[in-house]
Amino acid sequence: MLDAFGQPQSIVVLGGTSDIAGAVVDRLCARRCRTVVLAGRDAERLAESAARAEEAGAERVAQVVVDATDVPGAAASVERCFAAAGDVGAGGDGNVDVVLVAVGVLSGREDELDAAHAARVAAVTYAWPVAAITRAAALLAEQGYGRIVVLSSVAGVRVRRANFVYGSAKAGLDAFARGLGDALQGTGVSVQVVRPGFVRTKMTEGMPAAPFATTADAVADVVVAGLGTPASVLWAPPVLRAVFAVLSRLPAAIWRRLPG
Ligand SMILES: NC(=O)c1ccc[n+]([C@@H]2O[C@H](COP(=O)([O-])OP(=O)(O)OC[C@H]3O[C@@H](n4cnc5c(N)ncnc54)[C@H](OP(=O)(O)O)[C@@H]3O)[C@@H](O)[C@H]2O)c1
């Protein structure tokens, strides 16, 4: 159960090997989170993330192998994560306080020309998360409480030439999550959308940093602070809210020519 400050005792992370998710789990486990379920596609990387969570203070850590290209399997994967929380959570209530959705793959120019690449980006970044969140919302509603935190992106606020396949997936996911949040009013379950800008993680390795570039730790600080609030949308860093209020209104001819 989330305490008065929004700090959870248990979390399911979809994208459990994500750098941003790792920084969030570090912070939550340093507080009072003791049960962590990490879902990811690679058992070895999952084991490393699990060891990191234990080092941060988690007492019960479960790893669930899931592949986000398997969209029809998303609901069953989420059920396995909740079951794992129940199994390892014997010392707590076995419930899930927070579901953090950190799955995603960035697209590049090659995706524009390759239908299979584009479909993979759309599946992993949009379709699988939509199906997974839908099932998670139903399971949390059965509990009567819980928070779903969805890592969206400023890339979806106004889609850019450089990564429009990814941006379009984030735009869809962001809209879906906000709509779901409205639909869940009164159930005890809430949805929080987080819109980071450019974050230095393995996803952006080797890429030139964009203005207002930030770190996984800084995004995690925003996420953890946000858990204590009912805000439906968080920006990381927060200044991006004002920046995008302006950028969203730029004429298309200028927007198209922006570098990146
Ligand atoms: N970095 C940024 O600039 C930035 C900005 C805005 C939003 N975000 C969003 O923040 C979230 C976390 O990103 P990050 O920066 O922490 O990058 P990251 O470390 O690459 O995290 C992405 C996560 O998605 C997982 N994933 C990718 N394909 C998968 C698949 N087929 N099946 C299962 N899992 C899969 C990755 O697993 P593996 O470890 O196995 O690859 C990883 O856990 C993503 O949704 C991303 O779109 C990132």
The ligand as a Tripos MOL2 file, in Angstrom:
@<TRIPOS>MOLECULE
LIG
   48    52     1     0     0
SMALL
NO_CHARGES

@<TRIPOS>ATOM
      1 N1         16.6850    7.6980  -22.7920 N.am      1 LIG1
      2 C1         15.9060    8.6840  -23.2200 C.2       1 LIG1
      3 O1         16.3720    9.7110  -23.7760 O.2       1 LIG1
      4 C2         14.4150    8.6050  -22.9950 C.ar      1 LIG1
      5 C3         13.6740    9.7980  -23.1620 C.ar      1 LIG1
      6 C4         12.2890    9.7640  -22.9850 C.ar      1 LIG1
      7 C5         11.6660    8.5780  -22.6650 C.ar      1 LIG1
      8 N2         12.4260    7.4380  -22.5210 N.ar      1 LIG1
      9 C6         11.6890    6.2030  -22.2290 C.3       1 LIG1
     10 O2         12.0550    5.7160  -20.9600 O.3       1 LIG1
     11 C7         11.9090    4.2890  -20.9500 C.3       1 LIG1
     12 C8         13.1980    3.6880  -20.4140 C.3       1 LIG1
     13 O3         14.2540    4.0260  -21.2970 O.3       1 LIG1
     14 P1         15.7980    4.0590  -20.8500 P.3       1 LIG1
     15 O4         16.3160    5.3840  -21.2430 O.co2     1 LIG1
     16 O5         15.9340    3.6030  -19.4500 O.co2     1 LIG1
     17 O6         16.4420    3.0470  -21.8970 O.3       1 LIG1
     18 P2         16.7450    1.4910  -21.7570 P.3       1 LIG1
     19 O7         17.6780    1.2570  -20.6340 O.co2     1 LIG1
     20 O8         17.1380    1.0550  -23.1210 O.co2     1 LIG1
     21 O9         15.3090    0.8670  -21.3800 O.3       1 LIG1
     22 C9         14.4130    0.3460  -22.3240 C.3       1 LIG1
     23 C10        13.8130   -0.9000  -21.7470 C.3       1 LIG1
     24 O10        12.9690   -1.5350  -22.7350 O.3       1 LIG1
     25 C11        13.3290   -2.9050  -22.7920 C.3       1 LIG1
     26 N3         13.0110   -3.5540  -24.0440 N.ar      1 LIG1
     27 C12        13.3620   -3.1820  -25.2980 C.ar      1 LIG1
     28 N4         12.8980   -4.0760  -26.1810 N.ar      1 LIG1
     29 C13        12.2600   -5.0460  -25.4700 C.ar      1 LIG1
     30 C14        11.5690   -6.2320  -25.8090 C.ar      1 LIG1
     31 N5         11.4430   -6.6540  -27.0670 N.pl3     1 LIG1
     32 N6         11.0250   -6.9780  -24.8140 N.ar      1 LIG1
     33 C15        11.1430   -6.5950  -23.5200 C.ar      1 LIG1
     34 N7         11.7850   -5.4690  -23.1360 N.ar      1 LIG1
     35 C16        12.3370   -4.7130  -24.1030 C.ar      1 LIG1
     36 C17        14.8370   -2.8750  -22.5750 C.3       1 LIG1
     37 O11        15.3350   -4.1650  -22.3330 O.3       1 LIG1
     38 P3         16.8990   -4.5140  -22.6320 P.3       1 LIG1
     39 O12        17.6720   -3.9990  -21.4430 O.co2     1 LIG1
     40 O13        16.8780   -5.9970  -22.7150 O.co2     1 LIG1
     41 O14        17.2810   -3.8350  -23.9080 O.co2     1 LIG1
     42 C18        14.8870   -1.9350  -21.3740 C.3       1 LIG1
     43 O15        14.5170   -2.6030  -20.2030 O.3       1 LIG1
     44 C19        11.5980    3.8660  -22.3870 C.3       1 LIG1
     45 O16        10.2100    3.6730  -22.5190 O.3       1 LIG1
     46 C20        12.0190    5.0760  -23.1880 C.3       1 LIG1
     47 O17        11.2980    5.1650  -24.3990 O.3       1 LIG1
     48 C21        13.7700    7.4280  -22.6630 C.ar      1 LIG1
@<TRIPOS>BOND
     1     1     2 1
     2     2     3 2
     3     2     4 1
     4     4     5 ar
     5     4    48 ar
     6     5     6 ar
     7     6     7 ar
     8     7     8 ar
     9     8     9 1
    10     8    48 ar
    11     9    10 1
    12     9    46 1
    13    10    11 1
    14    11    12 1
    15    11    44 1
    16    12    13 1
    17    13    14 1
    18    14    15 2
    19    14    16 1
    20    14    17 1
    21    17    18 1
    22    18    19 2
    23    18    20 1
    24    18    21 1
    25    21    22 1
    26    22    23 1
    27    23    24 1
    28    23    42 1
    29    24    25 1
    30    25    26 1
    31    25    36 1
    32    26    27 ar
    33    26    35 ar
    34    27    28 ar
    35    28    29 ar
    36    29    30 ar
    37    29    35 ar
    38    30    31 1
    39    30    32 ar
    40    32    33 ar
    41    33    34 ar
    42    34    35 ar
    43    36    37 1
    44    36    42 1
    45    37    38 1
    46    38    39 2
    47    38    40 1
    48    38    41 1
    49    42    43 1
    50    44    45 1
    51    44    46 1
    52    46    47 1
@<TRIPOS>SUBSTRUCTURE
     1 LIG1         1 GROUP 0 **** ****
